[in-house]
Amino acid sequence: MPELPEVETIVRRFRPLLEGRRITGFDTRWKKQLSPSLAAVRAGCVGRRIVRLARRGKFIVFQLDPPGCLLVHLRMSGRFEWGANCECEPGHLRAIWTFEDSERLLFCDPRKFGRVIYAPDLATATGELGVEPLSRAFTVAKLAALLRRHRRRLKPLLLDQRVIAGLGNIYTDEALFRAGLHPLTASDTLRPPQIAALHAAIRAVLREAIRYQGTTFDHAYAGGDMQHRLAVYGRKGQRCPRCGAAIRYARVGQRGTHFCPRCQPIRGRRRRLVRRGQRQTQAGAAR
């Protein structure tokens, strides 16, 4: 699934093509992807101009005039294509926007998990999303408050879009590695230097991934180069680039997780909490 850097890259790529254009038509081949309905999406966007293409968390946001917005979530396999020279197979085409100059934006989604949502107000539509990790609001103090308040294992907490919007599996693993923190560490046990290190790691890895246009693993998201710079994600059994230990893989909160056991240790109370979490995970798997 595209994460913040991939979605940001898509927004930057399509912003020059879409901003300022007036939508003259909308059609769909898969009504179940639309919310609240086909009629609402069509009425909400047709005849309106796209004044800005933006991102909120993992959503692509069409800000419209007259006011309103479309939110597109790509999920597992969604992607945009532009104009007549598209490579989308006919059976994978889900939505089509037509513009006043007859150009078209296509939404291709083989697995049909993507979403297209119309909302009159962006703040209301995205009210449940957490803080943007690259915004000024995401300070060390803000992260410390979130970690203390939720008291959860780090990896599931960082993946929760209601806490921090945009982080996903890849960059959470990479940020935890850079910060030297085990993914099963209890969030409320971190000391101030560790919180500062995690804050810096999250922002650094996201900015680096945007600079290299995200991570490419399959055809659903092409053109990224960050996959050549990942330290732990997808490298199970390979050597840690920092210490040489073998990268380990585990299931944490039902998500595949990669970490270095030597660079991301757990000590004292955190070790006991990890062992308890591992026992709970094993018991749940047995059931």
C-alpha positions as CSV (number, residue, x, y, z in Angstrom):
1,M,0.0,0.0,0.0
2,P,1.4,3.4,-0.9
3,E,2.5,5.3,2.3
4,L,3.0,9.0,2.8
5,P,6.1,9.4,0.5
6,E,4.4,7.6,-2.4
7,V,1.2,9.5,-2.0
8,E,3.1,12.8,-1.8
9,T,5.1,11.9,-4.9
10,I,1.9,11.2,-6.8
11,V,0.4,14.5,-5.7
12,R,3.5,16.4,-6.9
13,R,3.4,14.5,-10.2
14,F,-0.2,15.2,-11.0
15,R,-0.5,18.7,-9.5
16,P,0.7,20.5,-12.7
17,L,-1.8,18.4,-14.7
18,L,-4.9,18.9,-12.6
19,E,-4.8,22.2,-10.8
20,G,-6.9,24.8,-12.5
21,R,-8.9,22.3,-14.6
22,R,-12.6,22.1,-14.5
23,I,-14.2,18.7,-14.2
24,T,-16.9,18.2,-16.9
25,G,-17.7,14.5,-16.3
26,F,-17.3,11.6,-13.9
27,D,-18.0,8.0,-14.5
28,T,-17.3,4.7,-12.6
29,R,-17.0,1.0,-13.4
30,W,-17.2,0.0,-9.7
31,K,-19.8,1.9,-7.6
32,K,-18.8,0.2,-4.4
33,Q,-15.6,2.3,-4.3
34,L,-17.6,5.5,-4.1
35,S,-18.8,7.3,-0.9
36,P,-21.4,8.3,-0.1
37,S,-22.8,7.3,-3.5
38,L,-22.2,7.7,-7.3
39,A,-24.8,10.5,-7.4
40,A,-23.1,12.4,-4.5
41,V,-19.6,12.1,-6.0
42,R,-20.8,13.1,-9.5
43,A,-22.8,16.1,-8.2
44,G,-20.0,17.1,-5.9
45,C,-17.2,17.3,-8.5
46,V,-18.8,17.8,-12.0
47,G,-18.7,21.5,-13.0
48,R,-16.2,22.4,-10.3
49,R,-12.6,23.5,-10.7
50,I,-9.7,21.8,-9.0
51,V,-8.0,24.6,-7.1
52,R,-5.4,22.5,-5.3
53,L,-4.2,18.9,-5.3
54,A,-3.0,18.0,-1.8
55,R,-2.4,15.2,0.6
56,R,-3.8,14.3,4.0
57,G,-2.3,11.2,5.5
58,K,-2.5,8.6,2.8
59,F,-5.4,10.4,1.0
60,I,-5.0,12.4,-2.2
61,V,-7.2,15.4,-1.8
62,F,-8.9,17.4,-4.7
63,Q,-9.8,20.8,-3.2
64,L,-12.6,22.1,-5.3
65,D,-14.3,25.4,-6.2
66,P,-17.1,26.0,-5.3
67,P,-15.9,24.6,-2.0
68,G,-15.9,20.8,-1.5
69,C,-13.3,18.0,-1.8
70,L,-12.7,14.6,-3.2
71,L,-10.5,12.2,-1.3
72,V,-8.9,9.3,-3.1
73,H,-7.3,6.4,-1.2
74,L,-5.2,4.1,-3.4
75,R,-5.1,1.2,-1.0
76,M,-3.3,-1.9,-2.3
77,S,-3.3,-1.5,-6.0
78,G,-4.8,1.9,-7.0
79,R,-3.0,4.3,-9.3
80,F,-3.7,7.3,-11.5
81,E,-3.1,7.5,-15.3
82,W,-3.4,10.5,-17.5
83,G,-4.6,11.0,-21.0
84,A,-4.9,8.7,-24.0
85,N,-1.6,6.9,-23.6
86,C,-2.5,5.0,-20.5
87,E,-1.4,1.4,-19.7
88,C,-4.5,0.5,-17.6
89,E,-6.1,-2.8,-18.7
90,P,-9.8,-2.2,-19.5
91,G,-10.9,-4.6,-16.8
92,H,-8.9,-2.7,-14.2
93,L,-10.4,0.8,-14.9
94,R,-12.6,1.9,-12.1
95,A,-13.2,5.7,-12.4
96,I,-12.8,8.4,-15.1
97,W,-12.7,12.1,-14.7
98,T,-13.1,14.2,-17.9
99,F,-12.1,17.8,-18.2
100,E,-13.2,20.7,-20.3
101,D,-10.3,20.2,-22.8
102,S,-11.4,16.5,-23.2
103,E,-8.3,15.3,-21.2
104,R,-9.0,12.4,-18.8
105,L,-7.8,11.2,-15.5
106,L,-8.1,7.4,-15.0
107,F,-8.2,5.5,-11.7
108,C,-7.0,2.0,-12.2
109,D,-7.4,-0.5,-9.4
110,P,-7.1,-4.3,-10.1
111,R,-7.9,-5.3,-6.5
112,K,-10.9,-2.9,-6.1
113,F,-9.8,-1.8,-2.6
114,G,-9.4,1.9,-3.4
115,R,-11.9,4.6,-2.4
116,V,-13.2,7.8,-3.9
117,I,-15.0,10.0,-1.3
118,Y,-16.9,13.3,-1.8
119,A,-17.1,15.5,1.3
120,P,-18.3,19.1,1.6
121,D,-15.6,19.9,4.2
122,L,-12.1,18.5,4.4
123,A,-11.6,19.1,8.1
124,T,-14.7,17.2,9.0
125,A,-13.9,14.4,6.5
126,T,-10.4,13.9,7.9
127,G,-11.2,14.7,11.5
128,E,-10.3,11.3,12.8
129,L,-6.8,11.4,11.3
130,G,-3.8,12.1,13.5
131,V,-1.1,14.6,13.2
132,E,0.9,15.0,10.0
133,P,4.5,13.8,10.8
134,L,6.1,16.4,8.5
135,S,4.0,19.3,9.8
136,R,5.1,21.9,12.4
137,A,2.5,20.5,14.8
138,F,4.5,17.3,15.0
139,T,7.0,18.3,17.6
140,V,9.0,16.2,20.0
141,A,6.7,17.3,22.8
142,K,3.6,16.2,20.7
143,L,5.2,12.8,20.0
144,A,6.0,12.4,23.7
145,A,2.4,13.2,24.7
146,L,1.1,10.6,22.2
147,L,3.4,7.9,23.4
148,R,2.5,8.5,27.0
149,R,-1.3,8.8,26.4
150,H,-1.7,5.6,24.4
151,R,0.6,3.2,26.2
152,R,0.9,0.7,23.4
153,R,3.6,-1.2,21.6
154,L,5.5,1.1,19.3
155,K,4.9,-0.5,16.0
156,P,1.1,-0.8,16.2
157,L,0.9,2.7,17.7
158,L,2.9,4.3,14.9
159,L,0.8,2.5,12.3
160,D,-2.5,3.8,13.8
161,Q,-3.7,6.6,11.4
162,R,-5.7,8.2,14.2
163,V,-2.4,8.9,16.0
164,I,0.0,9.8,13.2
165,A,-1.3,10.1,9.7
166,G,0.6,8.6,6.8
167,L,3.1,6.2,8.4
168,G,2.9,2.6,7.1
169,N,4.8,-0.6,7.4
170,I,7.9,0.3,5.4
171,Y,8.8,3.6,7.0
172,T,7.8,2.6,10.5
173,D,10.3,-0.2,10.4
174,E,12.9,2.1,9.0
175,A,12.3,4.8,11.5
176,L,12.4,2.4,14.5
177,F,15.7,1.0,13.1
178,R,17.2,4.5,12.8
179,A,16.1,5.3,16.3
180,G,17.4,2.1,17.7
181,L,14.0,1.0,19.1
182,H,12.5,-2.5,19.2
183,P,9.0,-2.5,17.6
184,L,7.5,-4.2,20.6
185,T,8.8,-1.6,23.1
186,A,6.0,-0.1,25.3
187,S,5.4,3.5,24.1
188,D,5.2,4.9,27.7
189,T,8.6,3.6,28.7
190,L,10.7,5.7,26.3
191,R,13.1,8.2,27.8
192,P,13.4,11.8,26.4
193,P,16.5,11.1,24.3
194,Q,14.7,8.1,22.7
195,I,11.6,10.1,22.0
196,A,13.8,12.8,20.3
197,A,15.6,10.1,18.3
198,L,12.3,8.6,17.1
199,H,10.9,12.0,16.2
200,A,14.0,12.8,14.1
201,A,14.1,9.3,12.5
202,I,10.4,9.5,11.4
203,R,10.9,12.9,9.8
204,A,14.3,12.0,8.2
205,V,13.1,8.7,6.7
206,L,10.0,10.3,5.2
207,R,11.9,13.2,3.7
208,E,14.5,10.9,2.2
209,A,11.8,8.7,0.7
210,I,10.0,11.7,-0.8
211,R,13.4,12.8,-2.3
212,Y,13.8,9.4,-3.9
213,Q,10.1,9.3,-5.0
214,G,9.0,6.4,-2.7
215,T,9.5,2.7,-2.7
216,T,8.7,0.5,-5.7
217,F,8.0,-3.2,-5.2
218,D,5.5,-4.0,-8.0
219,H,3.7,-2.4,-10.9
220,A,1.1,-0.7,-8.7
221,Y,3.6,2.0,-7.8
222,A,6.4,2.5,-10.2
223,G,9.3,5.0,-10.4
224,G,10.5,5.0,-6.8
225,D,14.1,4.4,-5.8
226,M,13.9,4.2,-2.0
227,Q,13.9,0.4,-2.1
228,H,17.6,0.6,-2.7
229,R,18.1,2.5,0.5
230,L,16.1,0.5,3.0
231,A,18.1,-0.8,6.0
232,V,15.7,-3.4,7.4
233,Y,12.4,-3.6,5.6
234,G,12.2,-6.6,3.2
235,R,15.7,-7.8,4.2
236,K,14.9,-10.8,6.4
237,G,18.0,-12.8,7.0
238,Q,20.3,-10.3,5.3
239,R,23.1,-8.5,7.2
240,C,22.3,-5.3,9.1
241,P,24.1,-2.4,7.3
242,R,25.1,-1.0,10.7
243,C,26.3,-4.0,12.8
244,G,26.3,-7.1,10.5
245,A,23.7,-9.0,12.5
246,A,21.0,-10.9,10.6
247,I,17.8,-8.9,10.1
248,R,14.9,-10.7,11.8
249,Y,11.2,-10.9,10.8
250,A,8.2,-11.1,13.2
251,R,4.5,-10.5,13.2
252,V,3.6,-7.5,15.3
253,G,-0.1,-6.5,15.5
254,Q,-0.8,-8.7,12.4
255,R,1.8,-6.8,10.4
256,G,5.1,-8.2,9.0
257,T,8.0,-6.4,10.8
258,H,11.7,-6.3,10.2
259,F,14.3,-5.2,12.8
260,C,17.9,-5.7,13.8
261,P,18.1,-7.6,17.2
262,R,21.4,-6.0,18.0
263,C,20.8,-2.4,17.0
264,Q,17.2,-2.4,18.4
265,P,17.6,-4.1,21.8
266,I,15.2,-4.1,24.7
267,R,16.3,-4.0,28.3
268,G,14.8,-4.2,31.8
269,R,11.1,-3.6,32.0
270,R,10.8,-3.2,28.3
271,R,12.2,-6.8,27.8
272,R,9.6,-8.2,30.2
273,L,6.9,-6.3,28.3
274,V,8.2,-7.7,25.0
275,R,8.2,-11.2,26.3
276,R,4.6,-10.8,27.5
277,G,3.6,-9.4,24.1
278,Q,5.3,-12.3,22.3
279,R,3.5,-14.8,24.5
280,Q,0.2,-13.1,23.8
281,T,0.9,-13.1,20.1
282,Q,1.7,-16.8,20.2
283,A,-1.4,-17.6,22.2
284,G,-3.5,-15.6,19.7
285,A,-2.0,-17.5,16.8
286,A,-2.6,-20.8,18.5
287,R,-6.3,-20.0,18.9
